[in-house]
């Protein structure tokens, strides 16, 4: 683990977070459709392609029968075809959060988050709760009504995927990271949707200084209500892991216990994420591979798992098959950022972390 006491150490860990998020997102993107690409179908795909255990980006479709089509963007996301990251909201929101902190500082308001969406983010590149909130903003509503009016997605995963920037800029301060993430999340989410953002921000923040994955999870759990369904589900995954249940059986158990919530809901995805982190045990490749193989919102879960694992290991320790195809380049729908260098995003994030009051 790279120390964070020095600027080079912190810089390596911040860059690791960015690279991990983008690589994990790219890994999961071709199979991002949880009601179609189940855990069993993902592994069937990998077996047909001779790619188990998974240790690189997804291979091209093996051409066998019985497999559903991949996402339309798959040609930009499979091994051998990647030349920089393709555009995705899981990365767009990290970039937008960086712009928010650079523009308004750490005292930003929820209203300023909404104003920046309208200024920088195309409406058609928003989805579920974010699209509902965007529409409400355009119609003149203000927070918290933007999250609650005509929005059936309030507990879904959208706020969680926006939280990384608050963890990266508050290294070792999970409560502060969670407070920032909450201020952002309430624009579009309530309840477990907000707690998911707080949990993710705190988890990433804690990864800078915790002794390992379990320590980071314990710190992240401390910032959300202990009686919330999210907290109870994360603790359940931890207990099954501690009982030495296999990764497969752990996910089967949690799928039964969260049945009916849907594949984009925060709670079942937090279960997949937590299992990937615990059974990955700090190894970057194993962590992102298990998380994506877990199914549900594969690109979002892969991105968050990659961010945590990348912070834990540092950029220099991420195997090159994940980073070299990215060519230090990001495609983005955020106005003014398309084609930006990953290294530039990490350097700007580092400056924010160093300047935080």
MARFILO-362864 format. One record per residue (C-alpha): residue in three letters; residue number from 0; x, y, z. Coordinates in nm, 3 decimals, m for minus. Layout:
<sites>
+------+-----+---------+---------+---------+
! rest !  nr !       x !       y !       z !
+------+-----+---------+---------+---------+
!  ALA ! NUM !       X !       Y !       Z !
...
+------+-----+---------+---------+---------+
</sites>
This chain:
<sites>
+------+-----+---------+---------+---------+
! rest !  nr !       x !       y !       z !
+------+-----+---------+---------+---------+
!  UNK !   0 !   0.000 !   0.000 !   0.000 !
!  UNK !   1 !   0.143 !   0.337 !  m0.100 !
!  UNK !   2 !   0.174 !   0.575 !   0.199 !
!  UNK !   3 !  m0.026 !   0.898 !   0.185 !
!  UNK !   4 !   0.193 !   1.107 !   0.414 !
!  UNK !   5 !   0.385 !   1.251 !   0.118 !
!  UNK !   6 !   0.256 !   1.431 !  m0.190 !
!  UNK !   7 !   0.383 !   1.160 !  m0.428 !
!  UNK !   8 !   0.209 !   0.897 !  m0.216 !
!  UNK !   9 !  m0.119 !   1.083 !  m0.209 !
!  UNK !  10 !  m0.091 !   1.160 !  m0.580 !
!  UNK !  11 !  m0.043 !   0.791 !  m0.660 !
!  UNK !  12 !  m0.348 !   0.693 !  m0.457 !
!  UNK !  13 !  m0.570 !   0.965 !  m0.611 !
!  UNK !  14 !  m0.462 !   0.863 !  m0.961 !
!  UNK !  15 !  m0.530 !   0.503 !  m0.861 !
!  UNK !  16 !  m0.886 !   0.601 !  m0.773 !
!  UNK !  17 !  m0.946 !   0.767 !  m1.109 !
!  UNK !  18 !  m0.786 !   0.485 !  m1.308 !
!  UNK !  19 !  m0.967 !   0.223 !  m1.104 !
!  UNK !  20 !  m1.304 !   0.389 !  m1.150 !
!  UNK !  21 !  m1.262 !   0.420 !  m1.526 !
!  UNK !  22 !  m1.122 !   0.068 !  m1.572 !
!  UNK !  23 !  m1.393 !  m0.091 !  m1.357 !
!  UNK !  24 !  m1.658 !   0.099 !  m1.548 !
!  UNK !  25 !  m1.519 !  m0.016 !  m1.882 !
!  UNK !  26 !  m1.504 !  m0.376 !  m1.761 !
!  UNK !  27 !  m1.870 !  m0.381 !  m1.663 !
!  UNK !  28 !  m2.020 !  m0.171 !  m1.940 !
!  UNK !  29 !  m2.076 !  m0.440 !  m2.208 !
!  UNK !  30 !  m2.299 !  m0.644 !  m1.971 !
!  UNK !  31 !  m2.477 !  m0.353 !  m1.801 !
!  UNK !  32 !  m2.835 !  m0.477 !  m1.803 !
!  UNK !  33 !  m2.895 !  m0.666 !  m1.484 !
!  UNK !  34 !  m3.229 !  m0.823 !  m1.567 !
!  UNK !  35 !  m3.072 !  m0.978 !  m1.880 !
!  UNK !  36 !  m2.705 !  m1.024 !  m1.789 !
!  UNK !  37 !  m2.740 !  m1.226 !  m1.471 !
!  UNK !  38 !  m2.442 !  m1.359 !  m1.278 !
!  UNK !  39 !  m2.495 !  m1.699 !  m1.439 !
!  UNK !  40 !  m2.506 !  m1.557 !  m1.792 !
!  UNK !  41 !  m2.194 !  m1.348 !  m1.739 !
!  UNK !  42 !  m2.000 !  m1.655 !  m1.627 !
!  UNK !  43 !  m2.146 !  m1.859 !  m1.916 !
!  UNK !  44 !  m2.015 !  m1.591 !  m2.154 !
!  UNK !  45 !  m1.672 !  m1.602 !  m1.991 !
!  UNK !  46 !  m1.654 !  m1.982 !  m2.004 !
!  UNK !  47 !  m1.746 !  m1.987 !  m2.373 !
!  UNK !  48 !  m1.474 !  m1.730 !  m2.437 !
!  UNK !  49 !  m1.217 !  m1.914 !  m2.225 !
!  UNK !  50 !  m1.185 !  m1.613 !  m1.997 !
!  UNK !  51 !  m1.235 !  m1.761 !  m1.649 !
!  UNK !  52 !  m1.077 !  m1.663 !  m1.419 !
!  UNK !  53 !  m1.133 !  m1.310 !  m1.547 !
!  UNK !  54 !  m0.810 !  m1.110 !  m1.536 !
!  UNK !  55 !  m0.855 !  m0.852 !  m1.814 !
!  UNK !  56 !  m1.133 !  m0.663 !  m1.991 !
!  UNK !  57 !  m1.413 !  m0.874 !  m2.133 !
!  UNK !  58 !  m1.322 !  m1.068 !  m2.447 !
!  UNK !  59 !  m1.514 !  m1.020 !  m2.769 !
!  UNK !  60 !  m1.840 !  m1.217 !  m2.794 !
!  UNK !  61 !  m1.752 !  m1.587 !  m2.834 !
!  UNK !  62 !  m2.031 !  m1.644 !  m3.084 !
!  UNK !  63 !  m2.203 !  m1.923 !  m2.899 !
!  UNK !  64 !  m2.577 !  m1.976 !  m2.874 !
!  UNK !  65 !  m2.788 !  m1.876 !  m2.580 !
!  UNK !  66 !  m2.628 !  m1.541 !  m2.501 !
!  UNK !  67 !  m2.812 !  m1.208 !  m2.512 !
!  UNK !  68 !  m2.660 !  m0.915 !  m2.702 !
!  UNK !  69 !  m2.407 !  m0.693 !  m2.530 !
!  UNK !  70 !  m2.459 !  m0.322 !  m2.481 !
!  UNK !  71 !  m2.420 !  m0.126 !  m2.809 !
!  UNK !  72 !  m2.094 !   0.028 !  m2.686 !
!  UNK !  73 !  m1.922 !  m0.310 !  m2.641 !
!  UNK !  74 !  m1.682 !  m0.262 !  m2.932 !
!  UNK !  75 !  m1.515 !   0.025 !  m2.746 !
!  UNK !  76 !  m1.492 !  m0.169 !  m2.419 !
!  UNK !  77 !  m1.359 !  m0.519 !  m2.492 !
!  UNK !  78 !  m0.998 !  m0.628 !  m2.482 !
!  UNK !  79 !  m0.796 !  m0.543 !  m2.789 !
!  UNK !  80 !  m1.036 !  m0.269 !  m2.901 !
!  UNK !  81 !  m1.002 !  m0.011 !  m2.623 !
!  UNK !  82 !  m0.841 !   0.321 !  m2.718 !
!  UNK !  83 !  m0.920 !   0.553 !  m2.429 !
!  UNK !  84 !  m1.232 !   0.528 !  m2.217 !
!  UNK !  85 !  m1.574 !   0.552 !  m2.377 !
!  UNK !  86 !  m1.829 !   0.801 !  m2.244 !
!  UNK !  87 !  m2.037 !   0.692 !  m1.945 !
!  UNK !  88 !  m2.234 !   0.865 !  m1.672 !
!  UNK !  89 !  m2.035 !   0.680 !  m1.405 !
!  UNK !  90 !  m1.733 !   0.885 !  m1.511 !
!  UNK !  91 !  m1.922 !   1.199 !  m1.616 !
!  UNK !  92 !  m2.042 !   1.255 !  m1.260 !
!  UNK !  93 !  m1.692 !   1.225 !  m1.117 !
!  UNK !  94 !  m1.581 !   1.493 !  m1.364 !
!  UNK !  95 !  m1.884 !   1.707 !  m1.285 !
!  UNK !  96 !  m1.810 !   1.677 !  m0.913 !
!  UNK !  97 !  m1.454 !   1.791 !  m0.974 !
!  UNK !  98 !  m1.585 !   2.093 !  m1.164 !
!  UNK !  99 !  m1.829 !   2.164 !  m0.882 !
!  UNK ! 100 !  m1.554 !   2.175 !  m0.618 !
!  UNK ! 101 !  m1.325 !   2.382 !  m0.838 !
!  UNK ! 102 !  m1.606 !   2.629 !  m0.910 !
!  UNK ! 103 !  m1.778 !   2.657 !  m0.572 !
!  UNK ! 104 !  m1.538 !   2.504 !  m0.323 !
!  UNK ! 105 !  m1.621 !   2.269 !  m0.038 !
!  UNK ! 106 !  m1.903 !   2.492 !   0.085 !
!  UNK ! 107 !  m2.111 !   2.431 !  m0.228 !
!  UNK ! 108 !  m2.488 !   2.412 !  m0.193 !
!  UNK ! 109 !  m2.731 !   2.158 !  m0.332 !
!  UNK ! 110 !  m2.876 !   2.434 !  m0.550 !
!  UNK ! 111 !  m2.531 !   2.490 !  m0.702 !
!  UNK ! 112 !  m2.509 !   2.120 !  m0.788 !
!  UNK ! 113 !  m2.834 !   2.154 !  m0.981 !
!  UNK ! 114 !  m2.725 !   2.474 !  m1.154 !
!  UNK ! 115 !  m2.407 !   2.302 !  m1.272 !
!  UNK ! 116 !  m2.605 !   2.010 !  m1.412 !
!  UNK ! 117 !  m2.812 !   2.248 !  m1.621 !
!  UNK ! 118 !  m2.500 !   2.429 !  m1.739 !
!  UNK ! 119 !  m2.266 !   2.137 !  m1.810 !
!  UNK ! 120 !  m2.465 !   1.815 !  m1.850 !
!  UNK ! 121 !  m2.688 !   1.726 !  m2.149 !
!  UNK ! 122 !  m3.036 !   1.616 !  m2.042 !
!  UNK ! 123 !  m3.026 !   1.301 !  m2.256 !
!  UNK ! 124 !  m2.711 !   1.183 !  m2.079 !
!  UNK ! 125 !  m2.900 !   1.163 !  m1.750 !
!  UNK ! 126 !  m3.101 !   0.862 !  m1.638 !
!  UNK ! 127 !  m3.357 !   0.752 !  m1.375 !
!  UNK ! 128 !  m3.341 !   0.976 !  m1.064 !
!  UNK ! 129 !  m3.101 !   1.222 !  m1.223 !
!  UNK ! 130 !  m3.327 !   1.270 !  m1.523 !
!  UNK ! 131 !  m3.629 !   1.325 !  m1.294 !
!  UNK ! 132 !  m3.435 !   1.580 !  m1.089 !
!  UNK ! 133 !  m3.302 !   1.752 !  m1.403 !
!  UNK ! 134 !  m3.656 !   1.781 !  m1.540 !
!  UNK ! 135 !  m3.775 !   1.920 !  m1.208 !
!  UNK ! 136 !  m3.495 !   2.175 !  m1.208 !
!  UNK ! 137 !  m3.580 !   2.284 !  m1.562 !
!  UNK ! 138 !  m3.942 !   2.326 !  m1.453 !
!  UNK ! 139 !  m3.841 !   2.559 !  m1.173 !
!  UNK ! 140 !  m3.850 !   2.328 !  m0.871 !
!  UNK ! 141 !  m3.579 !   2.358 !  m0.606 !
!  UNK ! 142 !  m3.432 !   2.100 !  m0.369 !
!  UNK ! 143 !  m3.559 !   1.897 !  m0.188 !
!  UNK ! 144 !  m3.865 !   1.887 !  m0.420 !
!  UNK ! 145 !  m3.634 !   1.802 !  m0.711 !
!  UNK ! 146 !  m3.577 !   1.462 !  m0.545 !
!  UNK ! 147 !  m3.933 !   1.383 !  m0.446 !
!  UNK ! 148 !  m4.164 !   1.515 !  m0.719 !
!  UNK ! 149 !  m4.256 !   1.257 !  m0.984 !
!  UNK ! 150 !  m3.942 !   1.057 !  m0.911 !
!  UNK ! 151 !  m3.987 !   0.682 !  m0.852 !
!  UNK ! 152 !  m3.610 !   0.625 !  m0.849 !
!  UNK ! 153 !  m3.518 !   0.792 !  m0.521 !
!  UNK ! 154 !  m3.354 !   0.479 !  m0.374 !
!  UNK ! 155 !  m3.164 !   0.383 !  m0.687 !
!  UNK ! 156 !  m2.788 !   0.389 !  m0.739 !
!  UNK ! 157 !  m2.745 !   0.726 !  m0.914 !
!  UNK ! 158 !  m2.630 !   0.928 !  m0.612 !
!  UNK ! 159 !  m2.382 !   0.657 !  m0.514 !
!  UNK ! 160 !  m2.203 !   0.682 !  m0.850 !
!  UNK ! 161 !  m2.157 !   1.058 !  m0.797 !
!  UNK ! 162 !  m1.975 !   1.021 !  m0.464 !
!  UNK ! 163 !  m1.616 !   0.931 !  m0.550 !
!  UNK ! 164 !  m1.488 !   1.286 !  m0.582 !
!  UNK ! 165 !  m1.578 !   1.356 !  m0.219 !
!  UNK ! 166 !  m1.379 !   1.056 !  m0.102 !
!  UNK ! 167 !  m1.078 !   1.143 !  m0.318 !
!  UNK ! 168 !  m1.069 !   1.502 !  m0.193 !
!  UNK ! 169 !  m1.116 !   1.408 !   0.176 !
!  UNK ! 170 !  m0.852 !   1.136 !   0.220 !
!  UNK ! 171 !  m0.876 !   0.978 !   0.563 !
!  UNK ! 172 !  m1.178 !   1.188 !   0.665 !
!  UNK ! 173 !  m1.481 !   0.969 !   0.589 !
!  UNK ! 174 !  m1.732 !   1.174 !   0.788 !
!  UNK ! 175 !  m1.649 !   1.488 !   0.596 !
!  UNK ! 176 !  m1.661 !   1.299 !   0.266 !
!  UNK ! 177 !  m2.003 !   1.159 !   0.357 !
!  UNK ! 178 !  m2.138 !   1.503 !   0.449 !
!  UNK ! 179 !  m2.032 !   1.642 !   0.110 !
!  UNK ! 180 !  m2.184 !   1.345 !  m0.072 !
!  UNK ! 181 !  m2.510 !   1.390 !   0.116 !
!  UNK ! 182 !  m2.532 !   1.756 !   0.009 !
!  UNK ! 183 !  m2.499 !   1.644 !  m0.354 !
!  UNK ! 184 !  m2.726 !   1.338 !  m0.324 !
!  UNK ! 185 !  m3.035 !   1.511 !  m0.187 !
!  UNK ! 186 !  m3.079 !   1.688 !  m0.520 !
!  UNK ! 187 !  m3.214 !   1.363 !  m0.665 !
!  UNK ! 188 !  m3.243 !   1.097 !  m0.394 !
!  UNK ! 189 !  m3.387 !   1.016 !  m0.053 !
!  UNK ! 190 !  m3.341 !   0.740 !   0.206 !
!  UNK ! 191 !  m3.114 !   0.456 !   0.103 !
!  UNK ! 192 !  m3.030 !   0.641 !  m0.218 !
!  UNK ! 193 !  m2.868 !   0.916 !  m0.010 !
!  UNK ! 194 !  m2.713 !   0.669 !   0.234 !
!  UNK ! 195 !  m2.552 !   0.489 !  m0.062 !
!  UNK ! 196 !  m2.374 !   0.807 !  m0.166 !
!  UNK ! 197 !  m2.259 !   0.872 !   0.189 !
!  UNK ! 198 !  m2.139 !   0.513 !   0.225 !
!  UNK ! 199 !  m1.941 !   0.520 !  m0.103 !
!  UNK ! 200 !  m1.776 !   0.855 !  m0.030 !
!  UNK ! 201 !  m1.677 !   0.744 !   0.320 !
!  UNK ! 202 !  m1.553 !   0.407 !   0.191 !
!  UNK ! 203 !  m1.324 !   0.571 !  m0.063 !
!  UNK ! 204 !  m1.202 !   0.828 !   0.189 !
!  UNK ! 205 !  m1.128 !   0.557 !   0.445 !
!  UNK ! 206 !  m0.939 !   0.351 !   0.186 !
!  UNK ! 207 !  m0.659 !   0.611 !   0.196 !
!  UNK ! 208 !  m0.575 !   0.535 !   0.558 !
!  UNK ! 209 !  m0.751 !   0.215 !   0.669 !
!  UNK ! 210 !  m0.534 !  m0.098 !   0.708 !
!  UNK ! 211 !  m0.745 !  m0.282 !   0.449 !
!  UNK ! 212 !  m1.085 !  m0.341 !   0.297 !
!  UNK ! 213 !  m1.253 !  m0.453 !   0.617 !
!  UNK ! 214 !  m1.134 !  m0.145 !   0.806 !
!  UNK ! 215 !  m1.258 !   0.085 !   0.530 !
!  UNK ! 216 !  m1.599 !  m0.086 !   0.531 !
!  UNK ! 217 !  m1.627 !  m0.049 !   0.908 !
!  UNK ! 218 !  m1.554 !   0.323 !   0.883 !
!  UNK ! 219 !  m1.803 !   0.366 !   0.599 !
!  UNK ! 220 !  m2.076 !   0.186 !   0.792 !
!  UNK ! 221 !  m2.026 !   0.428 !   1.080 !
!  UNK ! 222 !  m2.152 !   0.726 !   0.875 !
!  UNK ! 223 !  m2.496 !   0.587 !   0.780 !
!  UNK ! 224 !  m2.791 !   0.497 !   1.004 !
!  UNK ! 225 !  m2.727 !   0.154 !   1.157 !
!  UNK ! 226 !  m3.092 !   0.056 !   1.116 !
!  UNK ! 227 !  m3.115 !   0.145 !   0.748 !
!  UNK ! 228 !  m3.164 !  m0.138 !   0.502 !
!  UNK ! 229 !  m2.838 !  m0.044 !   0.335 !
!  UNK ! 230 !  m2.639 !  m0.078 !   0.657 !
!  UNK ! 231 !  m2.811 !  m0.404 !   0.748 !
!  UNK ! 232 !  m2.738 !  m0.549 !   0.404 !
!  UNK ! 233 !  m2.370 !  m0.451 !   0.410 !
!  UNK ! 234 !  m2.333 !  m0.600 !   0.758 !
!  UNK ! 235 !  m2.501 !  m0.917 !   0.633 !
!  UNK ! 236 !  m2.242 !  m0.953 !   0.354 !
!  UNK ! 237 !  m1.964 !  m0.899 !   0.606 !
!  UNK ! 238 !  m2.104 !  m1.166 !   0.837 !
!  UNK ! 239 !  m2.138 !  m1.421 !   0.556 !
!  UNK ! 240 !  m1.782 !  m1.351 !   0.447 !
!  UNK ! 241 !  m1.664 !  m1.392 !   0.806 !
!  UNK ! 242 !  m1.843 !  m1.729 !   0.822 !
!  UNK ! 243 !  m1.627 !  m1.843 !   0.528 !
!  UNK ! 244 !  m1.922 !  m1.881 !   0.295 !
!  UNK ! 245 !  m1.813 !  m1.881 !  m0.069 !
!  UNK ! 246 !  m1.851 !  m1.570 !  m0.284 !
!  UNK ! 247 !  m2.109 !  m1.748 !  m0.499 !
!  UNK ! 248 !  m2.321 !  m1.859 !  m0.204 !
!  UNK ! 249 !  m2.296 !  m1.517 !  m0.042 !
!  UNK ! 250 !  m2.439 !  m1.351 !  m0.353 !
!  UNK ! 251 !  m2.708 !  m1.616 !  m0.388 !
!  UNK ! 252 !  m2.814 !  m1.555 !  m0.028 !
!  UNK ! 253 !  m2.821 !  m1.177 !  m0.070 !
!  UNK ! 254 !  m3.009 !  m1.202 !  m0.399 !
!  UNK ! 255 !  m3.283 !  m1.393 !  m0.219 !
!  UNK ! 256 !  m3.290 !  m1.146 !   0.069 !
!  UNK ! 257 !  m3.310 !  m0.839 !  m0.159 !
!  UNK ! 258 !  m3.542 !  m0.990 !  m0.419 !
!  UNK ! 259 !  m3.792 !  m0.747 !  m0.566 !
!  UNK ! 260 !  m3.584 !  m0.432 !  m0.529 !
!  UNK ! 261 !  m3.469 !  m0.424 !  m0.893 !
!  UNK ! 262 !  m3.127 !  m0.432 !  m1.053 !
!  UNK ! 263 !  m3.055 !  m0.058 !  m1.021 !
!  UNK ! 264 !  m3.163 !  m0.021 !  m0.657 !
!  UNK ! 265 !  m2.888 !   0.088 !  m0.418 !
!  UNK ! 266 !  m2.926 !  m0.197 !  m0.168 !
!  UNK ! 267 !  m2.867 !  m0.510 !  m0.382 !
!  UNK ! 268 !  m2.589 !  m0.333 !  m0.569 !
!  UNK ! 269 !  m2.421 !  m0.243 !  m0.239 !
!  UNK ! 270 !  m2.431 !  m0.616 !  m0.157 !
!  UNK ! 271 !  m2.255 !  m0.703 !  m0.483 !
!  UNK ! 272 !  m2.001 !  m0.424 !  m0.427 !
!  UNK ! 273 !  m1.928 !  m0.526 !  m0.068 !
!  UNK ! 274 !  m1.885 !  m0.890 !  m0.166 !
!  UNK ! 275 !  m1.647 !  m0.797 !  m0.448 !
!  UNK ! 276 !  m1.437 !  m0.588 !  m0.212 !
!  UNK ! 277 !  m1.423 !  m0.847 !   0.067 !
!  UNK ! 278 !  m1.357 !  m1.150 !  m0.149 !
!  UNK ! 279 !  m1.118 !  m0.949 !  m0.367 !
!  UNK ! 280 !  m0.920 !  m0.876 !  m0.049 !
!  UNK ! 281 !  m0.729 !  m0.576 !  m0.181 !
!  UNK ! 282 !  m0.618 !  m0.736 !  m0.508 !
!  UNK ! 283 !  m0.721 !  m0.497 !  m0.785 !
!  UNK ! 284 !  m0.789 !  m0.751 !  m1.058 !
!  UNK ! 285 !  m0.976 !  m0.995 !  m0.838 !
!  UNK ! 286 !  m1.182 !  m0.714 !  m0.686 !
!  UNK ! 287 !  m1.310 !  m0.565 !  m1.011 !
!  UNK ! 288 !  m1.353 !  m0.907 !  m1.174 !
!  UNK ! 289 !  m1.565 !  m1.048 !  m0.890 !
!  UNK ! 290 !  m1.769 !  m0.730 !  m0.863 !
!  UNK ! 291 !  m1.859 !  m0.726 !  m1.233 !
!  UNK ! 292 !  m1.924 !  m1.101 !  m1.235 !
!  UNK ! 293 !  m2.171 !  m1.034 !  m0.954 !
!  UNK ! 294 !  m2.413 !  m0.882 !  m1.205 !
!  UNK ! 295 !  m2.683 !  m0.613 !  m1.153 !
!  UNK ! 296 !  m2.551 !  m0.263 !  m1.239 !
!  UNK ! 297 !  m2.218 !  m0.399 !  m1.354 !
!  UNK ! 298 !  m2.052 !  m0.083 !  m1.481 !
!  UNK ! 299 !  m2.148 !   0.123 !  m1.175 !
!  UNK ! 300 !  m2.040 !  m0.146 !  m0.931 !
!  UNK ! 301 !  m1.720 !  m0.212 !  m1.123 !
!  UNK ! 302 !  m1.643 !   0.159 !  m1.119 !
!  UNK ! 303 !  m1.687 !   0.197 !  m0.744 !
!  UNK ! 304 !  m1.500 !  m0.123 !  m0.666 !
!  UNK ! 305 !  m1.218 !  m0.010 !  m0.895 !
!  UNK ! 306 !  m1.206 !   0.327 !  m0.724 !
!  UNK ! 307 !  m1.175 !   0.172 !  m0.379 !
!  UNK ! 308 !  m0.921 !  m0.087 !  m0.494 !
!  UNK ! 309 !  m0.724 !   0.175 !  m0.687 !
!  UNK ! 310 !  m0.698 !   0.396 !  m0.379 !
!  UNK ! 311 !  m0.594 !   0.099 !  m0.167 !
!  UNK ! 312 !  m0.318 !  m0.011 !  m0.404 !
!  UNK ! 313 !  m0.217 !   0.315 !  m0.571 !
!  UNK ! 314 !  m0.190 !   0.366 !  m0.945 !
!  UNK ! 315 !   0.157 !   0.217 !  m0.975 !
!  UNK ! 316 !   0.032 !  m0.120 !  m0.847 !
!  UNK ! 317 !  m0.265 !  m0.151 !  m1.086 !
!  UNK ! 318 !  m0.172 !  m0.414 !  m1.347 !
!  UNK ! 319 !  m0.099 !  m0.260 !  m1.687 !
!  UNK ! 320 !  m0.367 !  m0.453 !  m1.876 !
!  UNK ! 321 !  m0.621 !  m0.226 !  m1.703 !
!  UNK ! 322 !  m0.448 !   0.109 !  m1.746 !
!  UNK ! 323 !  m0.253 !   0.102 !  m2.072 !
!  UNK ! 324 !  m0.559 !   0.064 !  m2.303 !
!  UNK ! 325 !  m0.710 !   0.377 !  m2.144 !
!  UNK ! 326 !  m0.432 !   0.582 !  m2.309 !
!  UNK ! 327 !  m0.469 !   0.848 !  m2.037 !
!  UNK ! 328 !  m0.782 !   0.976 !  m2.212 !
!  UNK ! 329 !  m1.149 !   1.014 !  m2.114 !
!  UNK ! 330 !  m1.448 !   1.074 !  m2.337 !
!  UNK ! 331 !  m1.710 !   1.278 !  m2.154 !
!  UNK ! 332 !  m2.048 !   1.441 !  m2.214 !
!  UNK ! 333 !  m1.966 !   1.711 !  m1.958 !
!  UNK ! 334 !  m1.922 !   2.031 !  m2.157 !
!  UNK ! 335 !  m1.558 !   2.135 !  m2.175 !
!  UNK ! 336 !  m1.411 !   1.802 !  m2.063 !
!  UNK ! 337 !  m1.431 !   1.565 !  m2.361 !
!  UNK ! 338 !  m1.087 !   1.420 !  m2.433 !
!  UNK ! 339 !  m0.939 !   1.531 !  m2.101 !
!  UNK ! 340 !  m0.637 !   1.344 !  m1.968 !
!  UNK ! 341 !  m0.690 !   1.113 !  m1.672 !
!  UNK ! 342 !  m0.362 !   1.236 !  m1.527 !
!  UNK ! 343 !  m0.490 !   1.594 !  m1.545 !
!  UNK ! 344 !  m0.812 !   1.502 !  m1.365 !
!  UNK ! 345 !  m0.607 !   1.332 !  m1.093 !
!  UNK ! 346 !  m0.373 !   1.630 !  m1.056 !
!  UNK ! 347 !  m0.665 !   1.871 !  m1.023 !
!  UNK ! 348 !  m0.824 !   1.639 !  m0.766 !
!  UNK ! 349 !  m0.499 !   1.628 !  m0.572 !
!  UNK ! 350 !  m0.483 !   2.008 !  m0.559 !
!  UNK ! 351 !  m0.835 !   2.014 !  m0.414 !
!  UNK ! 352 !  m0.744 !   1.753 !  m0.153 !
!  UNK ! 353 !  m0.441 !   1.956 !  m0.052 !
!  UNK ! 354 !  m0.637 !   2.284 !  m0.035 !
!  UNK ! 355 !  m0.934 !   2.150 !   0.160 !
!  UNK ! 356 !  m1.002 !   2.368 !   0.467 !
+------+-----+---------+---------+---------+
</sites>
